[in-house]
Every structure is written in C-alpha cells, then in structure tokens.
Amino acid sequence: MSRAQCEGLLGKVRQELDRTLEFWLSHSHDQEFGGFFTCLGREGAVYDDRKYIWLQGRQVWTYCRLYRKVPRFHRQELLDAAVAGGEFLIRHSAVSAASTKRAFAVTRDGRPIKVQRTIFAECFYTMAMDELWRVTGVKRYQAEAMAMMEQVSRWVREDPAGLGRPALPGAEPVNSMAVPMMLLCLVDQLEEGDEAIAGKYQELGAWSVQQILQHLQRKGAVVLETVSADGKELPGCEGRLQNPGHALEAGWFLLRYAVKHSCEELKTMAIEKFVIGPFEAGWDPEFGGLFYFLDVDGHSPTQLEWDMKLWWPHTEALIAFLLGYQVSRDPRLLQTFNHIFDYTFAHFPDREHGEWYGYLNRQGTVTHTFKGGPFKGCFHLPRCLYLCEQILDSLLGEAQAS
Amino acid sequence: MSRAQCEGLLGKVRQELDRTLEFWLSHSHDQEFGGFFTCLGREGAVYDDRKYIWLQGRQVWTYCRLYRKVPRFHRQELLDAAVAGGEFLIRHSAVSAASTKRAFAVTRDGRPIKVQRTIFAECFYTMAMDELWRVTGVKRYQAEAMAMMEQVSRWVREDPAGLGRPALPGAEPVNSMAVPMMLLCLVDQLEEGDEAIAGKYQELGAWSVQQILQHLQRKGAVVLETVSADGKELPGCEGRLQNPGHALEAGWFLLRYAVKHSCEELKTMAIEKFVIGPFEAGWDPEFGGLFYFLDVDGHSPTQLEWDMKLWWPHTEALIAFLLGYQVSRDPRLLQTFNHIFDYTFAHFPDREHGEWYGYLNRQGTVTHTFKGGPFKGCFHLPRCLYLCEQILDSLLGEAQAS
C-alpha cells in the first residue's frame, strides 16, 4: 500500500470512528437507570427503551477498549458510561437472583423480559467485565468475568442443562460456528497480558480453533455454518446454510490466533478458506455487497432476509481483508479490501446524522432507517473502524520508516 | 357482480385450486413414514425432509375439508394421505410420551427436534383431528380433538405453565392477536353441526371475539398486533406493530362469527375496522401488495422482512374482501377485491410448475423460488381458493336465480 493510499484510508476510517462514537455518546446513555438505549432512530431518538443484554455488554466493551487503546477516546465520559453500563449488567442482567443465566432483554429499569437458551448474553457479559476491569482496575469486574467464563465453558463442553433447552430425541447435538468463535474471542480477551491466564486457556483456545475448522467442508471448498458434533456435513437446510459474514469474522479470529501462535499453516488456511473463500461465495455479482445467507447447493435459503445486505458482514469483511493483507502482503487482499471499502462506504454511512444504516435490500437501498435496534448496537462498526485504524496506523508507520 | 364477471373469477379460482392440490398430491406425500414433506422446491423436489407439526396438521385439515365439501376432491387418495398424516401426528407429534405438548418440528421418522412455547402446534393438531373425524367417522379422532381443545383452552385462560415459558418479572402478560384468533377458529371448527358443542363453546367464542376487538386502538383507527392483557396499547415497538394480513384474517373470522350469530353491529365493525382499515394501512402505494409488518407511527419495523410481500396476507385479503362483499354487497369491497386479485394473480402463481411463490421483495420480484418451506405448506392458498370458490358459487347461484 502506498503511503498516500494508507493516509487516505486512515483519514476516512478515523473520521468515521469519531462520528460513530459521537452518535452513541450523544443519544444512547440512560442517565436515570444506567446502561444504554440501543433502539435509536435515524437522528438518534429513542424509539424503544428495552435493553438487550448482548448490546449492553458490547457497548461497555467498546467504550472501555477505545478508552484504553485509543488516546483521543481516553475521556471520562466514556469511562463513566461504561461503569454505569457494567453496574447495570451486574445488578439487572441475571434471570433471577439465584441464576448465573443472563436475560436476552430487560425493561429499561432492568426486569428480565426474555431469555435465550444460548450462551451469547453471558459471553458479552464476560467481555464487558474483563475490559471494565482493565480500565478501572476494580478486581470485582475481573472476578465476574472469570466466573462467567467458567460457566460458559462448562455449558459448552460439559453440561448444557443450565441453558434450559429440553433434551429432545430428534435434536442431535451440533457444532454451530458461533459457539467456538465466541469462546476463541473470549480466550483472546481474557489472556491479554497475563501468561497464567493464557496458559489456563491454551487448551480451550486450541479446541475452539479445531471446532471452527470443522466447518470447512467438501474438501475445503466451503465454510458451512452448522456441522455435526463430530464435524460432518448435516443433511437438509441446516447443513447447507452459509453465512458469509460470519465465516469472514471467523477468518480474522483464526488469523489473529495464527499470528499470536506463529502458526504459518493456519495463517494460510485462514486467509484462503475463511477470508477469500467466503467473500467469493458471498459477494453478490449483480448488485454488489455480501448476501446475509446462502444455501451451498443454490437452493433458496429459507431465511426471508437471505438476500439483504447487512452492515456487520461488511465490517467483518473489512477487518478480515485488511488484517489478511497486513499478515501476508498479498496485493489481491488489498485489492478486494478496497472493493469492499468502496461499496460499504458508499452504501451504509448516513452522512447527515452519523452512524450507519444497518439494513439494505439486495439492490442496495436502505430498508430500515434506524441506527440501532434489538440486534444493532455500538459494537461491530466501532470495532471494525478501531481495528482498521490500528492496522493502517501500523502500515503507515512502516511506510514512514522505510 | 355481473354473472360474466363471477363466472370469470370462478373459472380462475377453480383452476388455481386444482393446480395447487395437484402439486401437493404429486410431491408432498411421505409414502414410507406417513405425513407430508413441505420443503418443496419450485418443481416439487424435496429439499429438506424435516416435518413441521403446524404444517402437518394444516395439510390433514385441508385434505379432509376439500374431501368433505368439494365433490371433485372426494377422492380416495386425499383421504388416505390425510389418515396417514393424522396417524403420524398421533404417533409422533408429542414432545414425550407423557406430554400433551406438541413439537414444532420432528425428523422425517417422527423424533422431536424443536418445541415452541406457544399453543399453535396443538391448535392445528386439534383442527386436523376434528376434520379427520368428520370424514372418517372414527371417534378416536374427535376424542383427540376435544381433549386437545380443553388443554389449549386451559393454557390460555387458566395456567400457561405447561407451555414451558419461564415466568419473568419484566414480561407482563399480553394479548397477542394470534391467540384469540386461533381459539375462535377452533370454536368455529368444532361446533359445526353439533348444538351441544356449540353451546359448550359459546362463551369461549364470545370471549375470543372480545379479545380480538381489544386490538382495535386509537379510537378505532388502527388494529395493533399486541396489546396489554387489559386491552391497552403497549409501549415501544411491540405495541406499535401492525401485521395487516393478520388483521385481515381476523376480519373474516369476525365476519363469519357475526353472520353466524346475526350480529349486525359486529358485521359493520369487522368490515370497516378489520378489513378496509388494515388494507388501507397495509397496501404499498408505490409498488402494490401488502406489507408484512408496519409500525403504526411510521418508524421502521425492526423485523428485517417488514417490506416483503408474502403470499398469505394476500390470500387472507382475498377472503376478507370477497366475504365482505357477499355479506354487505358494498361495491367498494368488490372493487378492492378485484384490485387485490389482479396483483396477487399477476405476482404469486408459478404458471409453469403450479402452486405459488411465497415470498416477493417490495418491488414484487420473487426472492425465494420454493413452493413450500418451514412456514409455507398446503393451507393458506387452498383454504383461500376453496372459500372464494364457495362464495363465488353462491353469488353465481343468486345471479342465475334472479
């Protein structure tokens, strides 16, 4: 990448990150109960005050991470809001006082409305608590993170009974890619700067990588979203489902792991099979953008929204290709990064009110005008922009040094 | 309606019903295990062999009802398939041997995969069993229907604990329109030709009507999908949600009830508030067709598929407007029926392979090529065509007599 090109990209990414944070700082803080409103309309008005625990945890994580790593975000208002969000999570996210299970959604004042029979609310709780400990130094937050990590790991690897799913004779256990991806992400989070914790979770990290690699099917030609517990392709729609954005996210998770563990073979596999492959499978040749879902045999996916273009697969693709380029210096990856960047920055940002639209139809027209909702909060977009800024900064440093 | 117009419509509707039944008779029967494949591609090939209990019950009901009411469908192959489907439901739909709760989905050979914490699988089980009793005379089927009806009614009006939903402090009980609609539909089904049963369920029918009418909000201006248990508008997205096709379905349910009970006031209210109102709210002025979801205050609905055009709201609209016309002879209703008919018959039918596409984008282009899926079986379309044929037959009889 030329120095001029790198500077150009860096300017755009940094400006977009500033605008994005400004949106959430201006509109999402619940000053009365703590935590965050995430159902925010185009201009930032709250259109629903329900609180989604995934999104509460993600916003705490985002604020803390930026406060800790990006000097211009080392601001008291981010720290204060993150602490208020963390305290809200500790007080109000448990399904009941006796339970470690976290709710999916709660009322504005923190009474549980809905529970999912999955691990995800608990995983984002763990990420929030760990990052909060790193910025505040308060040990209780780390203790919360470590205890929840143990619980999540037990649910996944020993006994899922506490998740509340009934055991049904026709429901074979499956390997759903989100689960090892989450665990790998948590290991990466918790082990930062602590060799003892890194050692403790080394086996879990390696196991998560192997579980993710089981999704590579058909002699390495495709990444499938759900496989059998012993790593075989499943019959029917469930087995044929592809989620290109999710595969790309797995791609950069694997690549980070490969870099950290200096594993050349895994670097190559991550780039070829989990970055380039899913992009080629998932990019719409007619209108551009990544499809949300595909069926590997070309049937119509049964998901009604399969052909929509969502913001988050594009943020994952940007991270995956830029990190892939940084690691490999393969110009093909930079070229595709630029292609995705152009589509994404042309279609998703709202130049007038800041932040990005989340949902476009296949043709690229905005279908939902809100900036946040039950599944879109302050996470994928700022995480992408922060990581891209980091990588571009590093590339620019090299260019200046040379 | 002129005689020529009526004959023209009747010809189209009858032909479409024949083509639709032919599709299911040719492609959906599981000769080995009984029951029906519903995941059928454009040409009828099975792309997934999972069985959805709602759709099994609905297809049994459809086959029996046509066998019983439409002479040209009084064919052994419909009866045999319906009995095989009914026996599959009796043997394989329970979540466990000790449970009255029915599964949502089972494997091809009938092992439960998934359970919903709602009443709908059980409601369609009831409809199937009652209709099966009417065509076979086998008392066991009626006993199954009556026992399940009691169970459903207890879950709704006395104690929902058996549905398996955890009681959460933030989850206030709500009145979701689907629940009283289903109960009203079941009362209508079970009481046919039996005054004792009609008497037994008279109170439940009247209660269901009142529960549906609670969804009329804002001084009668709008039908909302979910209201509080005491009939007030709820805050947030949940409270503002409109589902025009569902309101239109409620419209013709109310209208049938009003005709049966000679209730003039309810006839007028059903037509004005649950037929004309939801059509005007739900029809896309730009591209035609009924939106799937709307937010009554004009926010973007959070459902990703909100602007899609689904087959079933259009089938409900056709029934609602044609029945409304039959009852009122208001020419506005016939005019709108024709408008909906033209859009629907121009966009949904597959002239080459029969049956209808289920899902179009806002612009009216087919997004999913399959004819059946996890939520589309042999029910809404044949029910619509059968009811429209009945009404048109009756109107034609009047035209010929006059």
HADDOCK unambig.tbl for C-alpha pairs under 7 A between the chains (distance, minus, plus):
assign (segid A and resid 47 and name CA) (segid B and resid 236 and name CA) 6.54 0.50 0.50
assign (segid A and resid 48 and name CA) (segid B and resid 236 and name CA) 4.59 0.50 0.50
assign (segid A and resid 48 and name CA) (segid B and resid 237 and name CA) 6.09 0.50 0.50
assign (segid A and resid 106 and name CA) (segid B and resid 170 and name CA) 6.57 0.50 0.50
assign (segid A and resid 107 and name CA) (segid B and resid 170 and name CA) 6.09 0.50 0.50
assign (segid A and resid 111 and name CA) (segid B and resid 169 and name CA) 5.74 0.50 0.50
assign (segid A and resid 111 and name CA) (segid B and resid 170 and name CA) 4.43 0.50 0.50
assign (segid A and resid 112 and name CA) (segid B and resid 168 and name CA) 5.79 0.50 0.50
assign (segid A and resid 112 and name CA) (segid B and resid 169 and name CA) 5.97 0.50 0.50
assign (segid A and resid 112 and name CA) (segid B and resid 170 and name CA) 4.75 0.50 0.50
assign (segid A and resid 112 and name CA) (segid B and resid 171 and name CA) 6.84 0.50 0.50
assign (segid A and resid 113 and name CA) (segid B and resid 168 and name CA) 5.94 0.50 0.50
assign (segid A and resid 113 and name CA) (segid B and resid 169 and name CA) 6.96 0.50 0.50
assign (segid A and resid 113 and name CA) (segid B and resid 170 and name CA) 4.54 0.50 0.50
assign (segid A and resid 113 and name CA) (segid B and resid 171 and name CA) 4.41 0.50 0.50
assign (segid A and resid 168 and name CA) (segid B and resid 112 and name CA) 5.78 0.50 0.50
assign (segid A and resid 168 and name CA) (segid B and resid 113 and name CA) 5.93 0.50 0.50
assign (segid A and resid 169 and name CA) (segid B and resid 111 and name CA) 5.74 0.50 0.50
assign (segid A and resid 169 and name CA) (segid B and resid 112 and name CA) 5.95 0.50 0.50
assign (segid A and resid 169 and name CA) (segid B and resid 113 and name CA) 6.96 0.50 0.50
assign (segid A and resid 170 and name CA) (segid B and resid 106 and name CA) 6.55 0.50 0.50
assign (segid A and resid 170 and name CA) (segid B and resid 107 and name CA) 6.08 0.50 0.50
assign (segid A and resid 170 and name CA) (segid B and resid 111 and name CA) 4.43 0.50 0.50
assign (segid A and resid 170 and name CA) (segid B and resid 112 and name CA) 4.73 0.50 0.50
assign (segid A and resid 170 and name CA) (segid B and resid 113 and name CA) 4.54 0.50 0.50
assign (segid A and resid 171 and name CA) (segid B and resid 112 and name CA) 6.83 0.50 0.50
assign (segid A and resid 171 and name CA) (segid B and resid 113 and name CA) 4.41 0.50 0.50
assign (segid A and resid 236 and name CA) (segid B and resid 47 and name CA) 6.53 0.50 0.50
assign (segid A and resid 236 and name CA) (segid B and resid 48 and name CA) 4.58 0.50 0.50
assign (segid A and resid 237 and name CA) (segid B and resid 48 and name CA) 6.10 0.50 0.50
assign (segid A and resid 300 and name CA) (segid B and resid 368 and name CA) 5.28 0.50 0.50
assign (segid A and resid 300 and name CA) (segid B and resid 369 and name CA) 6.14 0.50 0.50
assign (segid A and resid 300 and name CA) (segid B and resid 370 and name CA) 6.80 0.50 0.50
assign (segid A and resid 302 and name CA) (segid B and resid 373 and name CA) 6.78 0.50 0.50
assign (segid A and resid 304 and name CA) (segid B and resid 305 and name CA) 6.30 0.50 0.50
assign (segid A and resid 305 and name CA) (segid B and resid 304 and name CA) 6.30 0.50 0.50
assign (segid A and resid 305 and name CA) (segid B and resid 305 and name CA) 5.94 0.50 0.50
assign (segid A and resid 368 and name CA) (segid B and resid 300 and name CA) 5.28 0.50 0.50
assign (segid A and resid 369 and name CA) (segid B and resid 300 and name CA) 6.14 0.50 0.50
assign (segid A and resid 370 and name CA) (segid B and resid 300 and name CA) 6.80 0.50 0.50
assign (segid A and resid 373 and name CA) (segid B and resid 302 and name CA) 6.77 0.50 0.50
